Amino acid sequence: MQTLERLAAGDLVAIVTAYRDALRAHQEIINRLNVYPVPDGDTGTNMALTLESVVAEVAERGDGDLTVVAKAISHGSLMGARGNSGVILSQILRGLASTFGAAGSIDGPVWRDALSAARQGAYKAVQHPVEGTILSVMAAADDAVHAAASDDLLELADLARSASYEALARTPEQLPVLAKAGVVDSGGSGLVLLFDAVCHVVGGRPLPEPDTSVPGAAAPAAESSPDEPAGDDGPDDLRYEVMYLLEAPDATIDSFRDVWAGIGDSIVVVGGDGLYNCHIHTADIGAAIEAALEVGRPRKIRVTDLWEEVEEERWVREAAAGTHVDPPVEPVECAVVAVCTGDGIRRIFHSLGVTTTVTGGQTMNPSTAELLDAIAKAPAEQVIILPNNKNIVPVAEAAAAQASKAVRVVATRGIPEGFAALLEYDPEGDVDANAELMTISAGRVVAGEVTTAVRDTESEVGAVRAGDYIGLSRRGIEAVGATASEAAIALLDRLIDDAHHEIATLIVGEGAAAAETRRITEWMAEHRPEMTAEIHQGGQPLYPYLFSIE
């Protein structure tokens, strides 16, 4: 392959595409740099999805002009950024794009200037920058090219790449939490692939293959935050990640940042010209959103419970590929849209009267646009939304506010609550009457779930080790067991109130063995003989068992 001395629009498209591909290839390794004890799609997935948005925006706008491509990269990264690392990455890409867009082509000196803009943008975005993170990796690449006498594009690209890898290797020396876990920073691990992609396009260098032997790749560890390093206390204090796009005058953003500084950390606010992508870790979701309402209009609100983050990336792939089709239904007076995953759960929802389903869950929440599309497809002018996850409730409410139909949100926080709500659903009833009765019905259930811990942690019921099964309720970890049935039985024993509960519904997910399920039902028959146990095959990933106790 011929070495390029300067880059045109098509070359820039090739770089972001190669970077997207590299992130996809490495995302699972990057994801494992995770501080929480449940399986989740985290830094690698968030960075990859940010680049998916960039590539999609470039494809939509066309790649014939460098200015157009640069604007597409800037806009796509701002609109598609997910998670702390994704937002920081978007600011790095916007810094590069702003320099590239002003140039007729990209040569060595332009590359040098672009790295400075990317560095400045990244540091400016973070309320309290911490070294040993993606910021340090970006700074090292910038310092390396500015110390070089050469203006050769490939030489400068190689210098940036080498310096970024060296800085990544030093991150454990800068953050004790990384040294303790024996890993490097996850965000920085994603950023170095950008410099690999540049060298791939400029000089034909091969993209790196995922190396599962690197420290931290085989077992979960800790990811540091660019705003404040993770500590040993876990996510209990600031357990929610709140993100949204904020339409507000530029002059109000400094005061907005000041308000956020008092309610959380990991604060990242990026953007300009009246549109900002905002990210915070906080214990007060309401205050984080109210701060936006004081200065402008938040939209595309996403709230993630960091402690309960358990989404699997294939849910997103299924949704994007359209692997499920809702069965045809007759028009009704009031329709129901439910967010769920798992073929069995989807069938149960349809049997209870749901007309339209949207694939989604904890981390990879469906977008406002996806919910609006489902509302439009629902065969009624009045629609109830069952988000079935508390993180999706704000997005559902945003979709309801934007819809042209009469839409109400019944704020179900789990699949069992969604099932319970539908017991009071009347397809020929009024939307407000339905919402009221369904909300009351959902509130009657006690919900629980069993999943697998992916790292060691401590809980109120004892030590948790990676590979243990944990029983969760709305209060947190309620039970720990060596098997799924052991954790499930301990959880049921804590949740069931003999005086008030009559029915226990068990929704069986992927990986649940028939023998495990039989142990649970046998325990119910022996220890709770007055209760009725109902078994349904849900097919949900990651959770072998979901419970609804009524």
C-alpha positions as CSV (number, residue, x, y, z in Angstrom):
1,M,0.0,0.0,0.0
2,Q,1.3,3.5,-0.9
3,T,2.1,5.8,2.0
4,L,-0.2,8.9,2.0
5,E,1.4,12.3,2.4
6,R,-1.9,14.0,2.9
7,L,-5.5,12.9,3.5
8,A,-8.6,13.7,1.6
9,A,-12.3,13.3,2.5
10,G,-12.4,9.6,1.5
11,D,-9.3,8.9,3.6
12,L,-10.9,10.5,6.7
13,V,-14.0,8.3,6.1
14,A,-11.7,5.3,5.9
15,I,-10.1,6.2,9.3
16,V,-13.4,6.5,11.2
17,T,-14.7,3.3,9.6
18,A,-11.5,1.5,10.5
19,Y,-11.7,2.9,14.1
20,R,-15.3,1.7,14.4
21,D,-14.2,-1.8,13.2
22,A,-11.3,-1.9,15.7
23,L,-13.5,-0.9,18.6
24,R,-16.0,-3.5,17.7
25,A,-13.3,-6.1,17.6
26,H,-11.9,-5.1,21.0
27,Q,-15.0,-4.0,22.8
28,E,-15.5,-7.2,24.9
29,I,-12.0,-6.9,26.2
30,I,-12.4,-3.2,27.0
31,N,-15.8,-4.0,28.6
32,R,-14.3,-6.3,31.1
33,L,-12.5,-3.4,32.7
34,N,-15.6,-2.9,34.9
35,V,-16.0,-2.0,38.6
36,Y,-19.5,-3.4,39.1
37,P,-20.4,-7.0,40.1
38,V,-22.9,-7.7,37.3
39,P,-22.3,-8.4,33.6
40,D,-22.7,-5.2,31.5
41,G,-21.8,-3.6,28.2
42,D,-19.7,-0.6,29.3
43,T,-16.7,1.4,27.9
44,G,-16.0,-0.7,24.8
45,T,-19.6,-0.8,23.8
46,N,-20.2,2.8,24.5
47,M,-17.2,3.9,22.4
48,A,-18.1,1.5,19.6
49,L,-21.7,2.8,19.5
50,T,-20.4,6.4,19.4
51,L,-18.4,5.5,16.3
52,E,-21.4,3.7,14.8
53,S,-23.2,7.1,15.0
54,V,-20.3,8.8,13.4
55,V,-20.1,6.3,10.5
56,A,-23.9,6.5,10.0
57,E,-23.8,10.3,9.9
58,V,-21.0,10.3,7.4
59,A,-22.8,7.8,5.2
60,E,-25.9,9.9,5.3
61,R,-24.2,13.2,4.4
62,G,-21.8,11.7,1.8
63,D,-18.1,11.7,1.6
64,G,-17.2,14.0,-1.3
65,D,-16.1,17.1,0.6
66,L,-13.7,17.3,3.5
67,T,-15.7,20.0,5.2
68,V,-18.9,18.0,4.9
69,V,-17.2,14.9,6.3
70,A,-15.7,16.8,9.2
71,K,-19.1,18.3,10.1
72,A,-20.7,14.8,9.9
73,I,-18.0,13.4,12.3
74,S,-18.6,16.3,14.7
75,H,-22.4,16.1,14.7
76,G,-22.5,12.3,14.7
77,S,-20.2,12.0,17.7
78,L,-22.1,14.6,19.7
79,M,-25.5,13.1,19.0
80,G,-24.4,9.5,19.4
81,A,-22.1,9.7,22.4
82,R,-22.9,7.1,25.1
83,G,-21.4,6.9,28.6
84,N,-18.6,8.8,30.1
85,S,-15.9,7.5,27.8
86,G,-18.1,8.0,24.7
87,V,-18.7,11.6,25.6
88,I,-15.0,12.3,26.1
89,L,-14.3,10.5,22.8
90,S,-16.9,12.6,21.1
91,Q,-15.0,15.7,22.2
92,I,-11.7,14.3,20.9
93,L,-13.3,13.6,17.5
94,R,-14.9,17.0,17.4
95,G,-11.6,18.7,18.1
96,L,-10.0,16.7,15.2
97,A,-12.9,17.4,12.9
98,S,-12.9,21.2,13.6
99,T,-9.3,21.4,12.5
100,F,-9.7,19.1,9.5
101,G,-12.8,21.0,8.3
102,A,-10.9,24.3,8.1
103,A,-8.1,22.7,6.0
104,G,-8.2,21.9,2.3
105,S,-6.5,18.6,3.1
106,I,-4.8,16.9,6.0
107,D,-1.0,16.9,6.1
108,G,1.5,16.6,9.0
109,P,1.1,20.1,10.3
110,V,-2.7,19.9,10.2
111,W,-2.5,16.6,12.1
112,R,-0.4,18.2,14.7
113,D,-2.9,21.1,15.1
114,A,-5.8,18.7,15.2
115,L,-4.3,16.8,18.1
116,S,-4.0,20.0,20.1
117,A,-7.6,20.9,19.5
118,A,-8.7,17.4,20.5
119,R,-6.7,17.5,23.7
120,Q,-8.0,20.9,24.6
121,G,-11.6,19.9,23.9
122,A,-11.3,16.7,26.0
123,Y,-9.8,18.4,29.0
124,K,-12.3,21.3,28.8
125,A,-15.2,18.9,28.8
126,V,-14.3,17.3,32.2
127,Q,-15.1,19.2,35.4
128,H,-12.2,17.8,37.4
129,P,-9.7,16.1,35.0
130,V,-7.8,13.1,36.5
131,E,-4.6,11.7,35.1
132,G,-4.2,8.0,34.4
133,T,-7.3,8.1,32.1
134,I,-8.2,8.6,28.5
135,L,-7.1,12.2,29.0
136,S,-3.5,11.2,29.8
137,V,-3.4,9.1,26.7
138,M,-4.6,11.9,24.5
139,A,-2.2,14.4,26.1
140,A,0.8,12.0,25.5
141,A,-0.1,11.7,21.8
142,D,-0.3,15.5,21.4
143,D,3.0,16.1,23.3
144,A,4.8,13.5,21.1
145,V,3.9,15.1,17.8
146,H,4.7,18.6,19.1
147,A,8.1,17.5,20.2
148,A,9.0,16.2,16.7
149,A,10.8,18.2,14.2
150,S,9.4,16.3,11.2
151,D,6.2,17.3,9.4
152,D,5.8,14.0,7.7
153,L,2.3,12.7,8.2
154,L,3.2,9.0,8.7
155,E,6.0,9.8,11.1
156,L,3.7,12.0,13.2
157,A,1.0,9.4,13.1
158,D,3.4,6.7,14.3
159,L,4.7,9.0,17.0
160,A,1.2,9.6,18.3
161,R,0.4,5.9,18.2
162,S,3.6,4.9,20.1
163,A,3.2,7.7,22.7
164,S,-0.4,6.7,23.3
165,Y,0.4,3.1,24.0
166,E,3.3,4.1,26.3
167,A,0.9,6.5,28.2
168,L,-1.7,3.7,28.4
169,A,0.9,1.4,30.0
170,R,1.6,4.1,32.6
171,T,-2.0,4.6,33.7
172,P,-1.7,2.1,36.6
173,E,1.1,4.2,38.0
174,Q,-1.2,7.3,38.0
175,L,-4.4,5.7,39.4
176,P,-4.1,3.4,42.4
177,V,-7.4,1.7,41.5
178,L,-5.9,0.5,38.3
179,A,-2.7,-0.7,40.0
180,K,-4.8,-2.6,42.5
181,A,-6.7,-4.3,39.8
182,G,-3.7,-5.0,37.6
183,V,-5.2,-3.3,34.5
184,V,-4.8,-0.3,32.3
185,D,-7.4,2.4,31.8
186,S,-10.4,1.2,29.7
187,G,-11.1,4.5,28.0
188,G,-7.4,4.9,27.1
189,S,-7.5,1.3,25.7
190,G,-10.2,2.4,23.3
191,L,-8.5,5.6,22.3
192,V,-5.2,4.0,21.2
193,L,-7.2,2.2,18.5
194,L,-7.9,5.6,16.9
195,F,-4.2,6.1,16.3
196,D,-3.9,2.5,15.0
197,A,-6.7,3.4,12.5
198,V,-4.8,6.5,11.4
199,C,-1.6,4.5,10.8
200,H,-3.6,1.8,9.0
201,V,-5.0,4.3,6.5
202,V,-1.9,6.5,6.1
203,G,0.8,3.8,6.0
204,G,-1.0,0.5,5.6
205,R,-0.2,-0.7,9.1
206,P,-2.4,-3.6,10.1
207,L,-5.1,-3.0,12.7
208,P,-4.2,-4.9,16.0
209,E,-5.9,-8.1,16.8
210,P,-7.7,-8.5,20.2
211,D,-5.2,-10.0,22.7
212,T,-7.1,-11.9,25.3
213,S,-3.8,-12.5,27.2
214,V,-3.4,-8.9,28.3
215,P,-3.9,-8.1,32.0
216,G,-7.5,-7.7,32.9
217,A,-8.9,-9.3,29.7
218,A,-9.6,-12.6,31.3
219,A,-11.3,-11.3,34.4
220,P,-13.3,-8.2,35.4
221,A,-11.4,-5.3,37.0
222,A,-11.9,-1.6,37.5
223,E,-12.4,1.2,35.1
224,S,-11.4,4.7,36.2
225,S,-13.5,7.7,35.5
226,P,-11.9,10.7,33.7
227,D,-13.5,12.9,36.4
228,E,-12.9,10.9,39.6
229,P,-11.3,7.6,40.0
230,A,-13.4,4.7,41.2
231,G,-13.0,3.8,44.8
232,D,-13.5,0.8,47.1
233,D,-16.9,2.0,48.3
234,G,-18.6,0.8,45.1
235,P,-21.4,2.6,43.3
236,D,-23.9,2.9,46.2
237,D,-23.3,6.7,46.8
238,L,-23.5,7.9,43.2
239,R,-25.2,5.0,41.5
240,Y,-26.9,6.7,38.6
241,E,-25.5,7.7,35.3
242,V,-27.6,10.5,33.8
243,M,-27.1,11.6,30.2
244,Y,-29.0,13.9,27.9
245,L,-28.8,16.4,25.1
246,L,-29.3,19.9,26.3
247,E,-30.6,22.7,24.1
248,A,-29.5,25.9,26.0
249,P,-27.8,29.3,25.4
250,D,-24.0,29.0,25.5
251,A,-23.9,31.7,28.2
252,T,-25.8,29.5,30.7
253,I,-23.5,26.4,30.5
254,D,-21.0,27.6,33.2
255,S,-23.8,28.1,35.7
256,F,-25.3,24.7,34.7
257,R,-21.9,23.1,35.4
258,D,-21.7,24.7,38.8
259,V,-25.1,23.3,39.7
260,W,-24.0,19.8,38.6
261,A,-20.7,20.1,40.5
262,G,-22.8,20.1,43.7
263,I,-24.7,16.9,43.0
264,G,-22.3,14.5,41.5
265,D,-19.1,13.7,39.7
266,S,-17.8,12.2,36.4
267,I,-19.2,15.4,34.9
268,V,-18.8,15.9,31.2
269,V,-20.5,18.6,29.2
270,V,-19.5,18.9,25.6
271,G,-20.9,20.8,22.6
272,G,-21.6,24.3,21.6
273,D,-23.8,26.6,19.5
274,G,-26.8,25.9,21.7
275,L,-26.5,22.1,21.8
276,Y,-24.6,20.1,24.5
277,N,-24.2,16.4,25.4
278,C,-24.2,16.1,29.2
279,H,-23.1,13.3,31.5
280,I,-23.0,12.9,35.3
281,H,-22.8,10.3,38.0
282,T,-25.2,11.2,40.8
283,A,-27.5,10.0,43.5
284,D,-30.2,12.5,42.6
285,I,-31.7,11.9,39.2
286,G,-34.3,14.6,39.6
287,A,-31.8,17.3,40.5
288,A,-29.7,16.3,37.5
289,I,-32.6,16.8,35.1
290,E,-34.0,19.9,36.9
291,A,-30.7,21.7,36.4
292,A,-31.2,21.4,32.6
293,L,-34.8,22.6,32.9
294,E,-33.5,25.8,34.6
295,V,-31.4,26.8,31.6
296,G,-33.0,25.1,28.6
297,R,-34.6,21.9,27.2
298,P,-33.2,18.4,27.8
299,R,-34.0,15.6,25.4
300,K,-32.9,12.0,24.8
301,I,-32.7,11.5,28.5
302,R,-31.0,8.3,29.5
303,V,-30.6,7.1,33.1
304,T,-28.6,4.0,34.0
305,D,-28.4,2.4,37.4
306,L,-24.7,1.6,37.4
307,W,-25.1,-1.0,40.1
308,E,-27.8,-2.9,38.3
309,E,-26.2,-2.5,34.8
310,V,-26.8,-5.8,33.1
311,E,-27.5,-5.3,29.4
312,E,-26.2,-7.5,26.8
313,E,-25.0,-6.1,23.5
314,R,-26.9,-8.6,21.4
315,W,-30.1,-7.0,22.4
316,V,-29.1,-4.0,20.4
317,R,-28.0,-6.1,17.5
318,E,-31.4,-7.8,17.5
319,A,-33.2,-4.5,17.6
320,A,-31.1,-3.0,14.8
321,A,-31.5,-6.1,12.7
322,G,-35.3,-6.3,13.3
323,T,-35.1,-10.0,14.3
324,H,-38.6,-10.0,15.8
325,V,-41.8,-9.0,14.2
326,D,-45.0,-8.2,16.2
327,P,-48.0,-10.3,15.1
328,P,-50.7,-8.4,13.3
329,V,-53.6,-7.1,15.5
330,E,-56.9,-5.4,15.0
331,P,-57.2,-1.7,15.8
332,V,-58.2,-1.0,19.4
333,E,-59.2,2.0,21.4
334,C,-56.1,2.0,23.6
335,A,-52.9,0.0,22.6
336,V,-49.9,-1.0,24.7
337,V,-46.2,-0.7,23.8
338,A,-43.9,-2.8,26.0
339,V,-40.1,-2.7,26.2
340,C,-38.7,-6.2,26.6
341,T,-36.2,-8.9,25.4
342,G,-36.5,-12.6,25.1
343,D,-38.9,-14.4,22.8
344,G,-40.8,-16.0,25.6
345,I,-41.3,-12.7,27.4
346,R,-42.4,-11.1,24.2
347,R,-45.0,-13.9,23.6
348,I,-46.4,-13.5,27.1
349,F,-46.8,-9.8,26.6
350,H,-48.6,-10.4,23.4
351,S,-50.9,-12.9,25.1
352,L,-51.8,-10.3,27.7
353,G,-52.8,-7.8,25.0
354,V,-49.6,-5.9,24.1
355,T,-49.7,-4.8,20.5
356,T,-46.2,-3.6,19.9
357,T,-42.8,-4.4,21.5
358,V,-39.5,-2.7,21.5
359,T,-36.3,-4.5,22.3
360,G,-34.3,-3.0,25.2
361,G,-33.1,-3.3,28.7
362,Q,-30.8,-1.8,31.3
363,T,-27.8,-0.3,29.6
364,M,-28.7,-0.1,25.9
365,N,-31.9,1.7,26.5
366,P,-34.2,2.2,23.4
367,S,-34.0,5.7,22.1
368,T,-36.8,8.2,22.0
369,A,-37.0,7.7,18.3
370,E,-37.5,4.0,18.6
371,L,-40.3,4.5,21.1
372,L,-41.9,7.1,18.9
373,D,-41.8,4.7,16.0
374,A,-43.5,2.0,18.1
375,I,-46.1,4.5,19.2
376,A,-46.8,5.4,15.6
377,K,-47.1,1.7,14.6
378,A,-49.5,0.9,17.5
379,P,-53.0,0.3,16.1
380,A,-54.7,3.0,18.2
381,E,-54.8,6.8,18.8
382,Q,-54.3,6.2,22.5
383,V,-51.2,4.4,23.8
384,I,-49.9,3.1,27.1
385,I,-46.1,2.6,27.3
386,L,-44.7,-0.1,29.7
387,P,-40.9,0.7,30.0
388,N,-40.3,-2.3,32.3
389,N,-37.1,-0.8,33.6
390,K,-36.7,2.3,35.7
391,N,-33.8,3.6,33.5
392,I,-36.1,3.6,30.5
393,V,-38.9,5.5,32.2
394,P,-37.5,9.0,31.4
395,V,-37.1,8.1,27.7
396,A,-40.6,6.8,27.6
397,E,-41.9,10.0,29.2
398,A,-39.9,12.1,26.6
399,A,-41.4,10.0,23.8
400,A,-44.9,10.5,25.3
401,A,-44.4,14.2,25.3
402,Q,-43.4,14.3,21.7
403,A,-46.0,11.9,20.3
404,S,-48.9,13.1,18.2
405,K,-51.1,10.5,19.9
406,A,-52.4,10.5,23.4
407,V,-49.7,8.6,25.3
408,R,-49.4,7.7,29.0
409,V,-46.4,6.0,30.7
410,V,-47.1,3.4,33.4
411,A,-43.7,3.5,35.1
412,T,-43.1,-0.3,35.4
413,R,-39.6,-1.0,36.7
414,G,-39.3,-4.6,35.7
415,I,-40.9,-7.3,33.5
416,P,-43.0,-8.7,36.4
417,E,-44.5,-5.3,37.0
418,G,-45.3,-5.1,33.3
419,F,-47.1,-8.4,33.5
420,A,-49.0,-7.3,36.6
421,A,-50.1,-4.0,35.0
422,L,-51.6,-5.8,32.1
423,L,-54.1,-7.6,34.4
424,E,-56.0,-4.4,34.5
425,Y,-55.6,-3.4,30.9
426,D,-58.8,-2.8,28.9
427,P,-58.1,-2.4,25.1
428,E,-61.4,-0.6,24.7
429,G,-61.0,1.7,27.7
430,D,-59.8,5.2,28.0
431,V,-56.0,5.8,28.1
432,D,-56.2,7.7,31.4
433,A,-58.4,5.1,33.1
434,N,-56.1,2.4,31.9
435,A,-53.0,4.2,33.1
436,E,-54.5,4.6,36.6
437,L,-55.6,1.1,37.0
438,M,-52.5,-0.5,35.5
439,T,-50.3,1.6,37.8
440,I,-52.1,0.4,40.8
441,S,-51.9,-3.2,39.6
442,A,-48.1,-3.0,38.9
443,G,-47.6,-1.6,42.5
444,R,-49.0,-4.8,44.0
445,V,-46.2,-7.1,43.0
446,V,-42.9,-7.8,44.7
447,A,-40.2,-8.3,42.1
448,G,-36.9,-10.2,42.3
449,E,-34.3,-11.5,39.9
450,V,-31.2,-13.8,39.8
451,T,-28.1,-13.1,37.8
452,T,-24.3,-13.9,38.0
453,A,-21.7,-11.7,39.7
454,V,-18.8,-10.9,37.4
455,R,-16.4,-9.7,40.1
456,D,-15.8,-9.9,43.9
457,T,-17.7,-7.4,46.1
458,E,-19.2,-7.1,49.5
459,S,-22.9,-6.9,50.3
460,E,-25.2,-6.7,53.3
461,V,-25.7,-10.5,53.1
462,G,-22.0,-11.3,52.9
463,A,-19.1,-11.6,50.5
464,V,-19.8,-12.0,46.8
465,R,-17.2,-13.7,44.5
466,A,-17.0,-13.7,40.8
467,G,-19.2,-16.5,39.4
468,D,-21.6,-16.5,42.4
469,Y,-25.3,-16.2,41.7
470,I,-26.9,-13.2,43.4
471,G,-30.6,-12.6,44.1
472,L,-31.6,-9.0,43.7
473,S,-34.7,-7.0,44.8
474,R,-35.4,-3.3,44.6
475,R,-33.4,-3.0,47.8
476,G,-30.2,-4.5,46.3
477,I,-28.4,-7.8,46.8
478,E,-30.7,-10.0,49.0
479,A,-29.0,-13.4,48.5
480,V,-25.8,-15.1,47.3
481,G,-25.5,-18.7,46.2
482,A,-23.2,-21.2,44.4
483,T,-26.1,-22.1,42.1
484,A,-29.0,-20.3,40.5
485,S,-31.5,-22.3,42.5
486,E,-29.7,-21.7,45.8
487,A,-29.7,-17.9,45.2
488,A,-33.4,-18.0,44.0
489,I,-34.6,-19.9,47.0
490,A,-32.8,-17.6,49.4
491,L,-34.3,-14.6,47.6
492,L,-37.8,-16.0,47.7
493,D,-37.4,-16.8,51.4
494,R,-36.7,-13.1,52.0
495,L,-39.3,-11.7,49.7
496,I,-42.4,-13.8,50.5
497,D,-44.7,-12.6,53.2
498,D,-46.9,-15.6,54.2
499,A,-49.7,-13.3,55.3
500,H,-50.1,-11.4,52.1
501,H,-48.7,-13.3,49.2
502,E,-50.6,-15.9,47.2
503,I,-49.0,-16.4,43.8
504,A,-45.3,-16.6,42.8
505,T,-44.6,-16.3,39.1
506,L,-41.3,-17.7,37.9
507,I,-40.0,-16.5,34.5
508,V,-37.2,-18.8,33.3
509,G,-34.4,-17.3,31.3
510,E,-31.5,-18.5,29.1
511,G,-29.2,-21.0,30.8
512,A,-31.5,-22.1,33.5
513,A,-31.4,-25.9,33.9
514,A,-34.6,-27.8,34.4
515,A,-33.2,-29.4,37.5
516,E,-32.5,-26.0,39.0
517,T,-36.1,-24.9,38.3
518,R,-37.4,-28.1,39.8
519,R,-35.5,-27.5,43.1
520,I,-37.1,-24.1,43.3
521,T,-40.7,-25.4,42.8
522,E,-40.0,-28.3,45.3
523,W,-38.9,-25.7,47.9
524,M,-42.0,-23.7,47.3
525,A,-44.2,-26.8,47.7
526,E,-42.5,-27.7,51.0
527,H,-42.0,-24.3,52.6
528,R,-44.8,-22.2,51.0
529,P,-47.5,-24.8,50.3
530,E,-50.3,-22.2,50.6
531,M,-48.9,-20.4,47.6
532,T,-49.4,-21.1,43.9
533,A,-46.2,-21.3,41.8
534,E,-46.6,-20.5,38.0
535,I,-43.7,-21.2,35.6
536,H,-43.2,-19.4,32.3
537,Q,-40.4,-19.7,29.8
538,G,-39.1,-16.1,29.1
539,G,-35.9,-16.7,27.3
540,Q,-34.4,-13.5,28.7
541,P,-30.5,-13.3,28.6
542,L,-28.3,-12.9,31.7
543,Y,-31.1,-13.5,34.2
544,P,-31.9,-17.2,34.7
545,Y,-34.9,-16.3,36.9
546,L,-37.2,-13.4,37.3
547,F,-39.9,-13.4,40.1
548,S,-43.2,-11.8,40.5
549,I,-44.8,-12.3,43.9
550,E,-48.4,-11.2,44.3
